[in-house]
Amino acid sequence: MTRHTPEFLRARSSNLSMRSGLIEQSMNELRAMLPSQGPRDPPYASSEIREAGSLVEQSALSSVFLAMGMHERPQSENLVCTTCSTRLRPDLKFQRTAEEGACQLCAYRLAKPEAFTKPYCEFMTENPTIYHTVDHFKRRLDAADYKELPSRESWIGKLEPGGKYYVSRNGSSIIAFAVGKKYKPGNGVAMIAGHIDALTARLKPVSAKPNSNGYVQLGVAPYAGALNETWWDRDLSIGGRVVVRDEETGKTSVKLVKLDWPIARIPTLAPHFGIGMLGRNNKETEAVPIIGLDNSDLEQSSDVSSSAAPLGGAGSFTATQPPKLVKLIASELGIKEYSSILNWELELFDSAPAVVGGLDKEFIFAGRIDDKLCSWAALQALLLADDSEGAGVIKLVALFDSEEIGSLLRQGARGNFLPITLERAVEALSSAAGTPFGPGMLGQTYASSFLVSSDVTHAAHPNFTSTNLAGHSPRLNVGVALCVDGSGHMTTDAVSTAILDRVAALSGCVNQRHMIRNDSRSGGTVGPMLSSALGVRAADAGIPQLSMHSIRATTGSLDPGLGVKFFKGFLDKFEKVDAEWVA
């Protein structure tokens, strides 16, 4: 059983209950943001009251409203206190509340963990593929006044202190950063890096398969460790990106698609046959999804099977795919000419929504937690990070594809996406400041920077206690875990641990520890490859979860918000903490 000191247990007690500790801890802060006396304004403040807030206040708070997606929710769900309502743009829809502690904007700005449970579950349900995830992040960044930087154009003259920017690659990786208002060339970068790809099963280039006993089947290939036992007998749907050529303009573009009902299933064999599935399942021949029925071979008329004829014409991409699936995808996208679909990258995903569970609703059950948990929390932290007048560093979040398969592709962390983005940003900011740019400037920047490599980590397991290492097995709903590995699979060392523990102390967070047993095999993160490429100080910090690499996993219902709180603390406090160190 894991042993903790009395000091540790006292520190984490405030994080263990959604209903008591966290809310009680924040009550004084929330009261301070509400009027202390006098009658409450009537619901839906008048324009005169709205004008009480300055344009700067309106812009900042409205940006939080939009960045958190409140504009996409029903008005009745957007509970806002009197003080915040006076600082919102008049066009934003919300419900005034006089209940202390009920204001969502106050909770978001103070990074109260319980405020992020529902938004995280909604994000997980609505964005099943990596392409939908990046598109979602882009929309949130746009709402928060971040500007997209085209990779094909020069950035000289486009960046300035106080600016907010993002750039994407392949539609599956994204880097966003905010430049401090007091930034000077050579100042450091506070970075959080993670990945947003997840285990999945992708359609093969030729996914059409001969019907078997009346079943329409689909040819798929596992990405990383998918199609394992946890994928059997699950409700699976399909989504991803489709490459389309417009016949009128001749232009080619990418469209996103996802089906909102399950259309696929990998059926298991009943144990009555004495064969069983465990230990002998062949992923090529015995884990083939079924997506429909076609009993036309039982009919005498040859005309009946014409509906299954290839679509799009001979030699077209769609002729290699199941005809019914082609029709369905084309219908979803409003495409009438099948041959205009040049290709697609579609995948299967568990269609069950992310839900809160447990006796006290202390769990989140969802697919793709690894690692849309740390990545989502990191981006929320960037959107909520302080925009103080005295900030002199760049705050950056980089989210990569391909981590689960080694990060070797151009959109992966081993590629040049982060180094070249930093180089181009520092070059443009140096140009704006009239400062010479070169290797020396980059070296100075990297020496002043810090990287938090964030990937989910293993929570202590109740049924396999022999895998837990005393003092190094993090628990759910407590806080992020600093991950250490003696073989260098993690970047954490004594210096980086001290820095992040100081960040946690300043931010009201609890840092746990994770390390595997000597007789276990460690996984890897993007940390070592990025820290070695950049030469920056670094640490691995992950949010705990159960059932890693299962199609359906578990984390704590407070853990997304605890991640936001810690990551926001790092982005906001790093400059102060770094200044405390002897150079």
C-alpha positions in Angstrom: 0.0 0.0 0.0 1.3 3.4 -0.9 2.5 5.4 2.1 2.3 9.2 2.3 3.5 11.7 4.8 0.9 13.6 7.0 1.9 16.8 5.2 1.1 15.2 1.8 -2.2 13.9 2.9 -3.2 17.3 4.4 -2.2 19.0 1.1 -4.2 16.7 -1.1 -7.3 16.6 1.0 -8.6 19.8 -0.7 -8.6 18.0 -4.0 -10.5 14.8 -3.0 -14.1 16.1 -3.0 -15.9 17.9 -5.7 -18.5 19.1 -3.2 -16.5 20.2 -0.2 -12.7 20.8 -0.3 -12.3 22.6 -3.6 -15.4 24.7 -3.4 -14.7 25.7 0.2 -11.1 26.5 -0.7 -12.3 28.9 -3.4 -15.2 30.5 -1.6 -13.3 33.5 -0.3 -11.8 34.2 -3.7 -15.2 34.0 -5.3 -16.9 36.3 -2.7 -14.2 38.9 -3.4 -15.2 39.0 -7.0 -18.9 39.5 -6.1 -20.5 42.7 -4.8 -20.4 42.7 -1.0 -23.5 44.7 -0.3 -26.5 46.3 -1.9 -29.3 44.9 -4.0 -28.6 42.6 -6.9 -29.2 43.8 -10.4 -32.1 42.3 -12.2 -31.3 39.4 -14.6 -29.9 40.5 -18.0 -28.0 43.7 -17.1 -28.9 46.8 -19.1 -26.6 48.3 -21.6 -25.7 51.1 -19.1 -24.5 48.6 -16.6 -22.6 46.7 -19.2 -20.8 49.9 -20.1 -19.4 50.1 -16.6 -16.6 47.7 -17.6 -13.8 49.1 -19.7 -13.2 48.0 -23.2 -10.1 46.2 -22.0 -12.1 44.3 -19.4 -14.8 43.5 -21.8 -12.3 42.1 -24.3 -10.5 40.0 -21.7 -13.5 38.5 -20.1 -15.4 38.0 -23.4 -12.4 36.2 -24.7 -12.6 33.7 -21.8 -16.4 33.3 -22.5 -15.7 32.5 -26.1 -12.5 30.4 -25.5 -14.4 28.2 -23.1 -17.1 27.6 -25.6 -19.9 29.2 -23.5 -21.3 30.8 -26.7 -22.0 27.3 -28.0 -24.1 26.3 -25.0 -27.7 27.1 -24.1 -28.1 30.5 -22.5 -29.5 28.9 -19.3 -26.3 27.0 -18.7 -24.1 30.1 -18.8 -24.4 31.3 -15.2 -22.6 34.6 -14.7 -22.3 36.7 -11.6 -23.1 40.4 -11.4 -19.5 41.6 -11.5 -18.6 39.5 -14.6 -21.8 40.4 -16.4 -20.9 44.1 -16.4 -17.7 43.2 -18.2 -19.1 41.1 -21.0 -19.9 42.2 -24.5 -23.6 43.0 -24.9 -24.1 40.4 -27.7 -23.0 37.4 -25.5 -25.9 35.4 -24.0 -25.9 34.3 -20.4 -28.0 33.9 -17.3 -27.4 36.2 -14.3 -27.0 34.4 -11.0 -26.9 35.7 -7.4 -25.7 32.4 -6.0 -22.2 32.8 -4.6 -19.8 30.4 -6.2 -22.1 29.6 -9.2 -20.4 31.9 -11.7 -18.8 29.9 -14.5 -16.5 32.7 -15.6 -15.1 33.1 -12.0 -14.5 29.4 -11.8 -12.7 29.3 -15.1 -10.6 32.3 -14.4 -9.6 30.9 -11.0 -9.0 27.5 -12.6 -11.4 25.6 -10.2 -11.0 21.9 -11.1 -14.7 21.1 -10.8 -15.6 23.6 -13.5 -13.8 21.7 -16.2 -15.4 18.2 -15.8 -18.4 18.8 -18.0 -16.5 20.8 -20.7 -13.9 18.0 -20.9 -16.6 15.3 -21.3 -18.2 17.4 -24.1 -14.9 17.8 -25.8 -14.2 14.1 -25.7 -17.6 13.2 -27.1 -17.7 15.8 -29.9 -14.1 15.3 -31.2 -13.4 11.6 -31.7 -10.5 11.9 -34.3 -7.3 13.8 -34.3 -8.5 16.0 -37.1 -11.6 17.0 -35.3 -9.5 17.7 -32.2 -7.2 20.1 -34.1 -10.2 21.8 -35.7 -11.8 22.2 -32.3 -8.6 23.8 -30.9 -8.4 26.2 -33.9 -11.9 27.4 -33.3 -11.2 27.9 -29.6 -8.0 29.8 -30.4 -9.8 32.0 -33.0 -12.4 32.8 -30.4 -9.7 33.9 -28.0 -8.2 36.3 -30.6 -5.2 34.1 -31.6 -4.0 34.7 -35.2 -3.2 31.8 -37.5 0.3 32.0 -39.0 0.5 30.5 -42.5 3.5 28.2 -42.8 4.1 29.2 -46.4 4.5 32.9 -45.7 7.1 34.9 -44.0 6.4 35.8 -40.3 8.5 38.9 -40.4 6.4 41.9 -39.5 3.5 39.8 -38.3 4.6 39.1 -34.7 4.9 41.5 -31.8 5.0 41.5 -28.0 1.5 41.0 -26.6 0.4 39.0 -29.7 -1.2 35.6 -29.7 -0.6 33.1 -32.5 -0.9 29.5 -33.7 0.3 27.3 -36.5 -0.8 23.8 -37.6 0.8 21.0 -39.6 -1.0 18.2 -41.5 -4.3 19.1 -39.8 -3.1 16.8 -37.0 -0.6 18.8 -35.0 -0.8 22.4 -33.6 1.3 24.9 -31.8 -0.1 27.9 -30.1 1.8 30.7 -28.2 1.3 34.0 -26.5 4.1 36.5 -26.5 4.6 38.5 -23.2 4.0 42.2 -23.5 7.4 42.9 -22.1 9.1 40.2 -24.2 12.7 41.0 -25.4 14.6 38.8 -27.9 16.5 36.1 -25.9 13.9 35.8 -23.2 12.7 32.2 -22.5 9.7 30.2 -23.5 7.5 28.3 -21.0 6.5 25.3 -23.1 4.0 22.4 -22.6 4.2 19.6 -25.1 2.0 16.5 -25.6 0.2 14.4 -28.2 -3.3 14.1 -29.4 -3.2 10.9 -31.4 -4.8 7.8 -29.9 -4.9 4.1 -30.5 -7.3 3.5 -33.4 -8.2 1.3 -36.4 -7.8 3.0 -39.7 -9.4 2.0 -43.0 -7.0 0.4 -45.4 -6.3 2.0 -48.8 -8.5 -0.7 -50.2 -11.1 -1.2 -47.5 -13.7 -3.1 -49.5 -13.8 -6.8 -48.7 -15.8 -9.7 -50.2 -19.0 -10.4 -48.4 -18.9 -13.3 -46.0 -22.2 -15.1 -45.2 -24.2 -12.0 -46.0 -22.1 -9.6 -43.9 -20.5 -6.5 -45.3 -17.1 -6.2 -43.8 -14.5 -3.5 -43.6 -10.7 -3.7 -44.1 -8.9 -1.9 -41.3 -5.4 -1.7 -39.9 -4.5 -1.1 -36.3 -2.8 2.2 -35.4 -0.4 1.5 -32.5 -2.1 -1.2 -30.3 -5.7 -1.0 -31.5 -7.9 -4.0 -32.3 -6.9 -5.6 -29.0 -9.5 -7.4 -26.8 -11.0 -4.2 -25.5 -12.2 -3.4 -29.1 -14.4 -6.5 -29.4 -18.2 -6.2 -29.2 -18.0 -2.4 -28.9 -20.2 0.1 -30.7 -17.9 1.7 -33.3 -18.5 4.6 -35.6 -16.4 6.1 -38.4 -14.8 9.6 -38.8 -11.8 11.4 -40.1 -10.9 13.6 -43.1 -11.9 13.3 -46.8 -9.9 14.8 -49.7 -12.3 16.3 -52.2 -11.7 17.9 -55.6 -14.3 20.5 -56.7 -15.2 19.7 -60.3 -16.1 23.3 -61.2 -13.1 25.1 -59.7 -10.5 22.3 -59.9 -9.5 23.1 -56.3 -8.7 20.3 -53.8 -9.6 20.6 -50.2 -10.1 18.6 -47.0 -13.4 18.0 -45.3 -14.1 16.5 -41.9 -16.7 13.9 -41.3 -18.0 11.8 -38.4 -21.0 9.6 -38.1 -23.1 10.1 -35.0 -24.3 6.5 -34.7 -22.4 3.2 -34.5 -22.1 1.4 -37.8 -19.4 -1.1 -37.1 -18.7 -4.0 -34.6 -16.1 -6.7 -34.2 -18.1 -9.7 -33.1 -16.5 -12.3 -30.8 -17.0 -16.0 -31.0 -19.2 -17.7 -28.4 -17.3 -19.8 -25.9 -19.6 -22.7 -26.7 -17.3 -23.6 -29.7 -14.5 -24.4 -27.3 -12.1 -22.2 -29.2 -12.4 -18.9 -27.4 -10.9 -15.6 -28.4 -8.3 -14.8 -25.8 -4.8 -15.8 -26.8 -5.4 -16.7 -30.4 -7.1 -13.7 -32.0 -5.7 -13.0 -35.4 -6.1 -9.2 -36.1 -6.1 -9.7 -39.9 -8.7 -12.5 -40.1 -10.6 -12.7 -36.8 -10.9 -9.0 -35.9 -12.6 -7.8 -39.0 -15.5 -5.3 -38.4 -19.0 -5.9 -39.8 -20.7 -2.7 -41.1 -23.9 -4.1 -42.7 -25.8 -6.9 -44.4 -26.0 -7.9 -48.0 -27.9 -11.2 -48.8 -28.2 -10.5 -52.5 -26.2 -13.7 -53.2 -29.3 -15.7 -52.1 -31.4 -14.1 -54.8 -31.8 -15.7 -58.2 -31.9 -12.4 -60.0 -28.5 -10.9 -60.9 -30.0 -7.4 -60.9 -30.3 -7.4 -57.1 -26.5 -7.2 -56.5 -26.2 -4.1 -58.7 -26.4 -1.9 -55.6 -23.1 -3.2 -54.4 -21.3 -2.3 -57.6 -18.2 -0.1 -57.2 -18.9 3.6 -57.4 -16.9 6.4 -59.0 -15.8 4.6 -62.1 -13.0 2.3 -62.9 -9.7 3.4 -61.4 -11.2 5.8 -59.0 -10.5 5.8 -55.2 -14.1 5.2 -54.3 -14.2 2.0 -56.4 -11.8 0.5 -53.8 -14.2 1.2 -50.9 -17.5 -0.4 -49.8 -20.2 1.2 -52.0 -22.6 1.7 -49.2 -20.0 3.4 -47.1 -19.1 5.7 -50.1 -22.7 6.7 -50.5 -23.0 7.4 -46.8 -19.9 9.6 -46.5 -20.8 11.4 -49.7 -24.3 12.1 -48.3 -22.9 13.4 -45.0 -20.7 15.9 -46.9 -23.2 16.8 -49.6 -21.1 15.3 -52.4 -23.0 14.2 -55.5 -20.1 13.1 -57.8 -18.4 10.1 -56.1 -15.3 10.4 -58.3 -14.6 13.8 -56.7 -13.6 12.0 -53.5 -9.8 11.5 -54.2 -9.0 9.8 -50.9 -9.7 9.7 -47.2 -8.2 8.9 -43.8 -11.1 7.4 -41.9 -10.9 5.5 -38.6 -13.1 3.6 -36.2 -13.8 5.0 -32.8 -15.9 4.0 -29.8 -19.1 5.9 -30.2 -20.1 5.9 -26.5 -20.0 9.4 -25.0 -17.6 10.4 -22.2 -19.6 10.2 -18.9 -19.1 10.9 -15.2 -19.5 7.9 -13.0 -18.9 6.5 -9.5 -20.9 6.7 -6.3 -20.0 10.4 -5.9 -19.4 11.0 -9.6 -15.7 10.9 -9.0 -14.7 9.2 -12.2 -14.7 10.0 -15.9 -15.2 7.0 -18.3 -14.2 7.7 -21.9 -12.4 6.6 -25.0 -9.1 8.2 -26.2 -8.2 9.6 -22.7 -4.5 8.9 -23.8 -3.8 11.6 -24.6 -6.6 14.0 -25.1 -6.5 14.5 -21.4 -3.2 16.3 -20.8 -3.4 18.0 -24.2 -6.9 19.4 -23.6 -5.9 20.6 -20.2 -2.8 22.3 -21.5 -4.6 24.2 -24.2 -7.3 25.3 -21.7 -4.5 26.6 -19.5 -3.0 28.6 -22.3 -6.4 30.2 -23.1 -6.8 31.1 -19.5 -3.2 32.2 -18.8 -2.7 35.6 -17.3 -2.1 38.4 -19.8 -0.2 40.6 -17.4 1.5 43.8 -18.4 4.8 42.7 -17.0 5.1 39.2 -18.6 8.4 38.8 -20.5 8.3 35.2 -21.7 6.5 33.3 -24.5 3.8 30.9 -23.3 3.5 28.0 -25.7 1.6 24.7 -26.0 2.6 22.2 -28.7 0.4 19.2 -29.4 1.7 16.5 -31.8 0.5 13.6 -33.9 2.2 10.2 -34.3 3.5 9.8 -30.7 1.9 6.4 -30.3 3.9 5.1 -33.3 7.3 6.7 -32.5 6.8 10.4 -33.5 8.8 9.9 -36.7 6.6 11.6 -39.2 6.7 15.4 -40.0 3.8 16.1 -37.7 5.4 14.2 -34.9 7.6 15.5 -32.1 10.8 14.1 -33.7 10.1 16.3 -36.7 11.2 19.9 -37.0 7.7 21.4 -36.2 8.5 22.8 -32.7 12.2 23.9 -33.4 11.3 25.6 -36.7 8.3 27.3 -35.1 10.4 28.7 -32.2 13.1 29.7 -34.6 10.7 31.6 -36.9 9.0 33.2 -34.0 12.2 34.5 -32.4 13.4 35.6 -35.8 10.2 37.7 -36.4 10.2 39.1 -32.9 13.9 40.0 -33.2 13.2 41.8 -36.4 10.4 43.8 -34.8 12.8 44.8 -32.0 15.6 45.7 -34.4 17.8 43.0 -32.8 20.2 40.9 -34.8 19.1 37.3 -35.1 21.2 34.2 -35.3 22.3 31.0 -33.6 23.4 33.0 -30.5 19.9 34.4 -30.1 18.4 30.9 -30.3 20.9 29.5 -27.9 20.1 32.3 -25.4 16.4 31.6 -25.8 16.7 27.9 -25.2 18.9 28.3 -22.2 16.2 30.5 -20.6 13.4 28.1 -21.5 11.6 25.2 -19.8 9.6 22.3 -21.3 6.9 20.4 -19.5 6.4 17.1 -21.4 2.9 16.0 -20.5 1.4 12.6 -21.2 -1.0 10.5 -19.2 0.6 8.3 -16.6 -0.5 5.1 -14.8 -2.6 5.5 -11.7 -2.2 3.1 -8.8 -4.3 0.0 -9.7 -6.6 -1.6 -7.1 -6.5 -5.1 -8.6 -2.9 -5.4 -9.5 -1.2 -3.9 -6.5 2.0 -5.7 -7.3 2.6 -3.3 -10.1 2.4 -0.3 -7.8 5.7 1.1 -6.4 5.4 2.4 -2.9 5.6 6.2 -2.8 5.5 6.4 -6.6 2.0 5.4 -7.6 -0.2 8.4 -8.2 -3.9 8.5 -7.3 -6.9 10.0 -9.1 -8.3 13.4 -8.2 -5.1 14.5 -6.4 -2.9 16.2 -9.0 -0.4 15.7 -11.8 2.5 13.3 -11.3 6.1 14.1 -12.0 7.4 11.1 -13.8 10.9 9.7 -13.4 12.7 7.0 -15.3 16.2 5.8 -14.5 16.8 4.9 -18.1 16.1 8.3 -19.6 12.6 7.5 -21.0 11.5 10.6 -19.0 13.2 14.0 -18.8 12.6 14.7 -15.1 15.6 15.4 -12.9 16.3 17.1 -9.5 16.4 20.6 -11.0 13.2 20.3 -13.0 11.5 18.6 -10.1 12.4 21.5 -7.8 11.1 24.0 -10.4 7.8 22.3 -10.9 7.3 21.7 -7.2 7.8 25.5 -6.7 5.3 26.2 -9.4 2.8 23.9 -7.6 3.4 25.6 -4.3 2.7 29.0 -5.8 -0.4 27.7 -7.6 -2.1 25.8 -4.8 -1.4 22.4 -6.5 -0.2 19.0 -5.3 2.4 17.2 -7.3 2.6 13.5 -7.1 5.4 11.1 -8.1 5.4 8.3 -10.6 8.1 5.7 -11.2 7.8 2.1 -12.4 9.2 -0.9 -10.6 12.6 -2.2 -11.6 10.9 -5.3 -13.0 8.5 -3.4 -15.2 8.8 -1.9 -18.7 8.6 1.9 -19.1 6.7 3.7 -21.8 8.0 6.9 -23.5 6.9 10.5 -24.1 7.8 13.4 -26.4 10.0 14.8 -23.7 13.4 13.2 -24.3 13.3 13.8 -28.1 12.3 17.5 -27.7 14.6 18.3 -24.8 17.6 16.8 -26.6 16.7 18.7 -29.8 16.3 22.0 -28.1 18.6 21.6 -25.2 16.1 23.1 -22.7 15.5 22.1 -19.1 12.6 19.7 -19.0 10.4 17.5 -16.9 7.6 14.9 -17.5 4.4 15.6 -15.8 1.3 13.5 -16.5 -2.3 13.1 -15.3 -3.1 9.7 -13.9 -5.5 7.2 -15.5 -6.5 3.6 -15.4 -6.8 1.2 -18.3 -4.2 2.8 -20.5 -4.4 1.7 -24.2 -7.8 0.3 -23.7 -10.6 1.5 -26.0 -12.3 2.8 -22.9 -10.3 4.2 -19.9 -10.9 5.9 -16.6 -9.6 9.1 -14.9 -10.8 11.2 -12.0 -13.6 13.7 -12.6 -11.4 16.4 -11.1 -8.3 15.5 -13.0 -8.9 17.5 -16.2 -9.4 20.6 -14.1 -6.4 19.7 -11.8 -4.4 19.6 -15.0 -5.7 23.0 -16.1 -4.8 24.4 -12.7 -1.2 23.1 -12.7 -0.5 24.0 -16.4 -1.9 27.5 -15.9 0.3 27.8 -12.9 3.3 26.8 -14.8 2.6 29.2 -17.7 1.9 32.1 -15.3 4.6 31.4 -12.6 7.6 30.1 -14.6 9.1 33.5 -15.1 9.0 34.2 -11.4 10.3 30.8 -10.5 13.1 31.0 -13.0 14.2 34.4 -11.6 14.7 32.8 -8.2 17.4 30.5 -9.5 21.1 31.5 -9.5 22.2 31.7 -13.1 
